[in-house]
Structures are given as C-alpha cells and as structure tokens.
Amino acid sequence: MNAGDTTFVIISAALVMLMTPGLALFYGGMVRGKNVLGTIMQSFIILGVITIEWVLWGYSMSFGPDHAGIIGGLDWIGLKGVGLEPSTSYGTTVPHLAFMIFQCMFAVITPALITGAFAERMKFSAFLIFTLLWATFVYNPICHWVWGIGGWMLKLGALDFAGGTVVHISSGIAALAAAIVIGKRKGFGSTAYIPHNVPMTITGAAILWFGWFGFNAGSALAANGLAANAFVVTHVASAAAALSWILMETIHRGKPTTLGAASGAVAGLVAITPGSGFVGPVSSIIIGGLAGVICYGGIMLKSRLGYDDSLDVVGVHCVGGTWGALATGLFASKAINPAGYDGLFFGNPMQLWIQFVAVAVTMIFSFVMTVIILKLVDLIVGLRMTEEDEEKGMDISLHNETGYTI
Amino acid sequence: MKKVEAIIKPFKLDAVKEGLATLGVKGLTVSEVKGFGRQHGHKEIYRGAEYHVDFVPKIKIEVVLDAKILPDVIKVISDRAFTGQIGDGKIFVLPVEEVIRIRTGEKGIEAI
C-alpha cells in the first residue's frame, strides 16, 4: 500500500463525484426555465440510485471474477471481500475500497450523461427504472469488457484509459436510441427551445473541466508521472477544443458564443479521455483541436436527421468519444506509457483497427440494449409525461416546485 | 392630470430618469417588459441553431403628472430615449381621473 497513491485516488474520486452536479448545472442551464429543477434532478438523484446499485451488485458485475470475458461474477456482491487492503488486480497500491469508490463515480456520471437526450419530457418513474436497468445491463458489462481483468476488449488490446468507450460512446449512442424511441418534444420545429440560463451552463462546464482532472489523471490510480501526463493532456485538449469550436462558429455563424466555448471545452475533454494515459501534449492539441471541429459538425446532425437530442449528447459524447477512441489508435505511444501500445502514427496500424472494433461493438450493444430497455419501461410505466404536464413543465408537474419565483 | 407610459430601450433608462427629475417629476414606476413593434424581434444563435426571438426586452416607465408639464415631459423623454435606430420605443398619454395618496388621503394634483 502506498500513502501517496491512496491519497490521490481518494481525492480523485471526490473530484469525479463533483462532475455529476456539474453536469446537472451544465444541462440545467440549457433547458427552459420551467424544466430547470426536473433536469437538475435527473443528474443529481443518479448519485443516489447508482451509488446504491454499485455497492449492491454493480461493482461485482463490473470488476468481480471474470466469466468468459463477458461479465464479472457476483462474488463481490454487497462489497463482500472488498476491504481495506489492496486488490490483487486493480490499483494494487491503494485500498480496494478506494478503487471501488473511484469507479463508483464513473458509473454514476455515465447514465447522467444520457439524460440530456430526453430532457424536458420523460416521466420521473420511467427515468429511474431506465437508469437502474441501463446501469445494470449496459454499463456494467461494457465496463467489464474494457477494464475488468479477463474482459474481452482488454484482452483484444483495446486502449481506453479513462472511459472513452465505457463512459462516452456507451452513453452517447444510448442517447441517440433514447431520442428516437421517446420522440420529439412537444412543438419541435415550431418552438424555440432557448437555453434559459447560459451562465449556469458555463458554471457547470467549469465544474466538469475541474472534475475531469480526477477522471483522467486519477485513472493512473497512482500519484506518478503518468497521472501528470494525463492531467496535462486533458487540460491542453480542452483548451484547444474550446478555441476550435468558437473558430468554427465564427466561420459558420459570424460570432463566437460563450455556450460554444463551454461546449467545445467539454468536447475536448470527452475526446482526450480514452487517450489521456497514452498520448503526449502535442498529440493532445491535435486531438482537442479536431474534437472542437468534429463535434461542432456532430451537433448539426440532429437537424439534418430530424431527431430531438435536446442537449446534444450524441453530437458531443458519441461523436467526440468515437473520435477520441480512434485518435488513441492513431496517437498512442509506448514512450508515454510502456504498459500501452503504439498507435498508427508510431508504427502500429493494427491498433486503429482494434480501436474501431471496440467502438463498433460498444455502439451496437449499447444501442440495441437501450432500445429494448426503453420499450420495456414504456410497457411498465410509460416513458413520456402527459402533453399537459410537458406544457406546464417538469418542475411543477413532476416535483411540485418551481426553480424561480418573483 | 395625465399618465405617461413610455416604452424605451433599457440602456436609456438612466438618461430619461435624470431628465424627468430636472422637470420636478417626483416619482415614477419602472418595469422590465417584453414586446415587439416594427423592430419585430431579433435572432439568437445557440450551438449553431438560429432562433427568432419575437419579444425584445424593453423598459416601461409610468409616470402621472400635472397636465401643465406634459409637453416638457414628452420632449424630455423623446430627446433622451432617442438613438435614431429602429426600436427606440413609444410614448402613450392617458387621462387620469383621480389620484389618492394612501397614507394621508390627499387627492388630485396634491397627491401626485
């Protein structure tokens, strides 16, 4: 056990925890004022739901002893045998409990990301059941494939340092499925869904940026040089993406916007996540810079294709995550992390193919499972709020409160 | 007695308020309002998507005054709220039947 590593992982876990309330503000500012609390609630309460799920069975399904590379066993259910001593496989210099709670925060934020796709129209009961089922049957298996000892993607050699496939592609493609299955908001096409509080969104983006240092650097699971590298490339990629996004919108629409700067920063953070432990600072400028351009294009998709992904989860997380996963296959270097692999630009073209396989399987699995889960929840409780409730807004009709009073 | 309701550009409020004070206007009521006239809204862009916003933020000033100073008041507001651009606003003049100061019960001009 190492005191420095333990301190670092526990503090990183706290940083990642803060990302979920940060996301609540990021999303909360982008909806209309009548839905601000309902939207914040969807992220905030996942801290409750998934924490309990993770302790009871989620952690065991994700990281428990492997079964055929597909899923972890239930040996660690209720954290049985997960204690004060280090695990023999994960973060071997920190208490097993510290690794577990660090991973818990990842499991929490992933379903919270999806909520942006069905914002302003989903029933609270349906949302809770969906979240629990999605975490159990989509997040936990994918997490095991990529990070669990024996997981098939890990054995295949797919690189995902901090959750490009596990967190961003899985949630981003689930967001697409959700936007399609749940359908458009009332008045789509004729109503202007203007963000009601952009400063709130900027505050949320700043909290996300801050928390992301725990997300990526903390994924080194040790207070070492690799953690410092992850910290640096995370910051650099976010900076580059914020700049390239506002450059894109200046070219396209004439003026740079603060919402664009915040969106770009988040897109850069998403894109650098899988490669943060494998690429160097100069590569991260390219990854981040292109993330701003590609994700700006990504958010244009929804008006072209006609689905109502309310807060652009697909454009930012699915598109940005995919770019990041593939970019890892291009820019990864064993000079940065000897435990990893070289990418295409460092003489190993196979890595790009492996990354592509990991992306494709994650997308297909998450999309299909999300559709099935949503159809099931629709049968049990119904997915959508009534038209009248949607008109009144989530805050008053789902929670009997309002965000703002005179 | 007359009531003047003026819809003006928000950044012109201070200038108008100071101008009215020079005429001896002792009180006024201000509200933040939204609406449109010939300016007919403006466009806003969020994440590359363009929205037409019909209602533009304005300030409404309401002031009740002695009819004798009405021409001066109209001139002050017209001068001070003027930019020459579309959307400068409008002034409405209404007759007032009675004014009562609640604290003392005074009525008419005395109560303004």
Interface residues (C-beta under 8 A of the other chain):
Chain A: A192 I194 P195 E249 H252 R253 K255 T257 L259 G260 S263 Y296 I299 M300 S303 D312
Chain B: E44 I45 Y46 R47 G48 A49 E50 Y51 H52 V53
